[in-house]
Amino acid sequence: MSINITWLGLSCFKIQCKIGESGAEIVTDPYNPNVGLKLPRSLSADIVTVSHNHDAHNYTEAVGGDYFLMKTPGEVEVRKIFIYGIHSSRGEGKEPNTIYRFEIGDISVAHLGDIGHALTAEELEQLEGVDILLVPVGTAPVKQAVDIVNQLQPRIVIPMHYRLPNLKGDFLPVEKFLKEIGAKSETLPKLKIAKKDLPQDEMRVVVLTMG
């Protein structure tokens, strides 16, 4: 079994997989075109997750299909995928943020949403053993993103939520994170990977071009 991960800008990803005879498509944090970016018109999903209530993360109208919507902490199984929503925060005085952990066959993927703090002991325990980490790097201090990566030690790190042409708002460029993390990075149009292909000895940093 392998999964395909495509980045659609900001914190929005499309994750495609097939488990046995069952296939599934997940879309995370779809955004409103008023942010300056556009999602594909043909975007559809079986599962949609929303990390917090902001139009750069919760514009579910952009996604077609009879999908299951998850936007709060909790646990659920949909199409043989186990989803764990973990309560967190966007930072002091800000609204809640939900981290999502997806158990897709034998691969574990975590989407941190717009987290605004280092992981607590409880969050760290719930995210232990994650293979692929989708981490915001363009709004919170870069050191925070690096600290989270160092806490979790995933096999693959994919940065998200950073400066892009036409994107409205004050975002840091991804290069600041890449410089701070110190690991060699590669740029790909999408990530297709199976459990056997996950790196064993060193972490991979994969920068996805917007699909």
C-alpha positions, 0 to 999 in steps of 0.5 A, a space after each residue: 500500500 502507498 499513499 499520494 500527498 499533493 499540496 494545494 497551498 496553505 494547509 490544504 493537502 489532498 491525501 489519496 490512498 488505497 487500503 485493500 479494495 477500498 480507496 479514499 481521498 482526504 482533503 485538509 483545511 480547504 481555503 476561500 479564494 479570498 486568500 489569493 489562491 485558488 483550489 482546483 474546481 474538480 476538488 472532491 473528497 471522501 473525508 474533509 478535516 478542518 483545523 480551526 474556524 477561519 476561512 483560510 482553513 474551513 472553506 468546505 464549499 470548495 470540496 465536492 463529493 459526499 464526504 465525511 467532515 471532521 472539525 473537532 477533536 475526537 476519534 473516528 474510523 472512515 473507509 478503513 482510515 483511523 482519524 484522531 483529532 487532538 485538541 491544541 491552540 493557535 497560541 495564547 488568547 487565540 481560538 482552538 486548533 485541532 491536530 489530526 493524526 491519520 492512520 492509513 494502513 501502516 503509515 501514520 500522517 499528522 497534520 498540525 493545522 495552525 498550531 501556535 505552541 510547542 507540543 505539550 506532553 499529552 500532545 507529544 504522547 498522542 503523536 508519538 511514532 508519526 511517520 509523516 509530519 505536515 508542519 506550519 512554518 510561515 506564521 509561528 516563530 521558525 524555532 517553534 516549528 523546528 522544535 516540534 520536528 525535533 520533538 516528534 522525529 518523524 521520517 518525513 517532514 513536509 512544510 506548509 502554510 508559508 509565503 507564496 506568490 499572490 497569497 495575502 497576509 504576512 507569511 515567512 518564506 519556507 527557506 527560513 525553516 529549511 535553513 533552521 532545520 539543517 536537514 537536506 531538502 528536496 522539492 517534488 510535485 507530489 509525494 508517493 510513498 509506501 511504508 518500505 520506502 520511509 527513510 530509516 536513518 535520517 529524516 527527509 524534508 520534502 517541499 511540495 510544489 503547489 498542485 
